[in-house]
Amino acid sequence: MSKTRIAFIGAGNMAASLIGGLRAQGVEATHIRASDPGAETRTRLQAEQGIETFEHNAQAIEGADVIVLAVKPQVMKTVCLALRDDLKEGQLIVSIAAGITCASLQSWIGSHPVVRCMPNTPSLLRQGVSGLYATAEVTAAQRQQAEQLLSAVGTALWLEQEQQLDAVTAVSGSGPAYFFLLIEAMTAAGEKLGLPRETATELTLHTALGAARMAVASDVDAAELRRRVTSPAGTTEAAIKSFQASGFEAIVEQALHAAATRSAELAEQLGK
Ligand SMILES: NC(=O)c1ccc[n+]([C@@H]2O[C@H](COP(=O)([O-])OP(=O)(O)OC[C@H]3O[C@@H](n4cnc5c(N)ncnc54)[C@H](OP(=O)(O)O)[C@@H]3O)[C@@H](O)[C@H]2O)c1
């Protein structure tokens, strides 16, 4: 990665996080370029990361090994069609846009190697997780480059089938919001049980963080961790039984199914 030249098309939140992550990993500023229509965005990125920025996308991709498409899905087709004639053979295209398929991208840019990724919002704190899918044209070295890029903002996991990105969207892409919803509900319930709001919030947030850290560090799965903290006839068991009597698992399954279905529908619309 130290010799790889990377160009970012679109220098918004996600591109800035990826660039910050790459710089923190020791990638030289001279190896990273970015283009964005916003003069303020360019000036900020230049000042914060020391990289060269451009108003025009074609300038940013000159000499790049990897081109990261980090614009909103709605402008992706226009951006790709405009770049098509300036792309050089073998340049790897990495798209982080939600819902734009590799087939759509290749119909707009030609048969370049494409890695499609689905990162999530905690990537902005370098605590993200991404699903990655590579087209057949992507070489082993390019897979490594894409993996290192996304690893700069969290954990990167490869998928065998592109369709699995709809499931990734349902689990981790939209996932932070499910935990926020649980945090909201637990805080409100704690308040109803007599705690001051601030106390209920702090207790909930640190419980969420502690439980996630325990689960990530543990060599046993979440079900076993739960069994270990659920004493027979105790308080946790009373709560878990109440959750399950209300169909908790089925509610979660239905919600994720709805997200995956919506992801597939959006891909269909955005690819036209
Ligand atoms: N943020 C997340 O947590 C997250 C998670 C998963 C996937 N993603 C994906 O990441 C991509 C970027 O998201 P983001 O949150 O970083 O969005 P963002 O902050 O809005 O960044 C997009 C940037 O692209 C610029 N842009 C607009 N048109 C352009 C063009 N023609 N050429 C070059 N740049 C252009 C925008 O400038 P203007 O503001 O001036 O239009 C903006 O600075 C999206 O496709 C999104 O689906 C984001």
The ligand as a Gaussian input file, in Angstrom:
#p B3LYP/6-31G(d) Opt

LIG

0 1
 N      -21.309000       8.150000       5.609000
 C      -21.472000       6.848000       5.818000
 O      -21.519000       6.373000       6.942000
 C      -21.558000       5.886000       4.650000
 C      -21.762000       4.512000       4.909000
 C      -21.800000       3.631000       3.833000
 C      -21.651000       4.083000       2.549000
 N      -21.493000       5.435000       2.325000
 C      -21.382000       5.886000       0.939000
 O      -20.270000       6.728000       0.789000
 C      -20.531000       7.689000      -0.227000
 C      -20.151000       9.041000       0.291000
 O      -20.894000       9.309000       1.464000
 P      -20.535000      10.533000       2.419000
 O      -21.310000      10.333000       3.656000
 O      -19.070000      10.718000       2.471000
 O      -21.211000      11.719000       1.548000
 P      -20.780000      13.259000       1.458000
 O      -20.187000      13.712000       2.748000
 O      -21.968000      13.991000       0.900000
 O      -19.597000      13.232000       0.366000
 C      -19.804000      13.226000      -1.013000
 C      -18.914000      14.330000      -1.603000
 O      -18.944000      14.206000      -3.027000
 C      -19.010000      15.535000      -3.555000
 N      -19.512000      15.527000      -4.929000
 C      -20.761000      15.805000      -5.402000
 N      -20.783000      15.712000      -6.747000
 C      -19.515000      15.389000      -7.143000
 C      -18.914000      15.173000      -8.405000
 N      -19.603000      15.260000      -9.534000
 N      -17.600000      14.869000      -8.438000
 C      -16.863000      14.764000      -7.289000
 N      -17.398000      14.972000      -6.071000
 C      -18.714000      15.268000      -5.996000
 C      -19.938000      16.238000      -2.603000
 O      -19.851000      17.639000      -2.756000
 P      -21.182000      18.516000      -2.444000
 O      -21.471000      18.345000      -0.990000
 O      -20.741000      19.899000      -2.813000
 O      -22.268000      17.976000      -3.311000
 C      -19.412000      15.747000      -1.254000
 O      -18.342000      16.538000      -0.785000
 C      -22.015000       7.575000      -0.591000
 O      -22.142000       6.950000      -1.838000
 C      -22.594000       6.715000       0.497000
 O      -23.608000       5.845000       0.009000
 C      -21.438000       6.331000       3.344000

